[in-house]
C-alpha cells in the first residue's frame, strides 16, 4: 500500500516538474543562442572598428585623407545596415523564444486541465 502511495506521489511530482524542466531547457538553449549571437555581433563590430582605425592610420596626405573621408559614407551605410540586420536577428530569436514559451505554457495548462478532469 505504501509503495503505491509513493509511486503515485512520484508520478504526480514528475508530471508537475516536467514543464518546469522543459522551460529550463528552453531558457538555457535560448540563452546559449543569444550569447553566441551577441558574441558574433560584438566581434564583427570590433573587426569593423579595427579596420577603420587601420585605414585612418594610413592617411598621410590630403589625397589619402579625401579617399578615407569618401569611404566613410559607405562605411556608415554598411554599419547602419548591419545594425538593422543584427537587431532583427536578436528580435527574431526573442520572438521564437516567446512563441515556444507560450506553446509550452499552453501544453502545460492543457495537461493540468486534463489531469484535473
Secondary structure as GFF3:
##gff-version 3
##sequence-region A 1 117
A	DSSP	alpha_helix	2	57	.	.	.	ID=ss1
A	DSSP	alpha_helix	62	116	.	.	.	ID=ss2
###
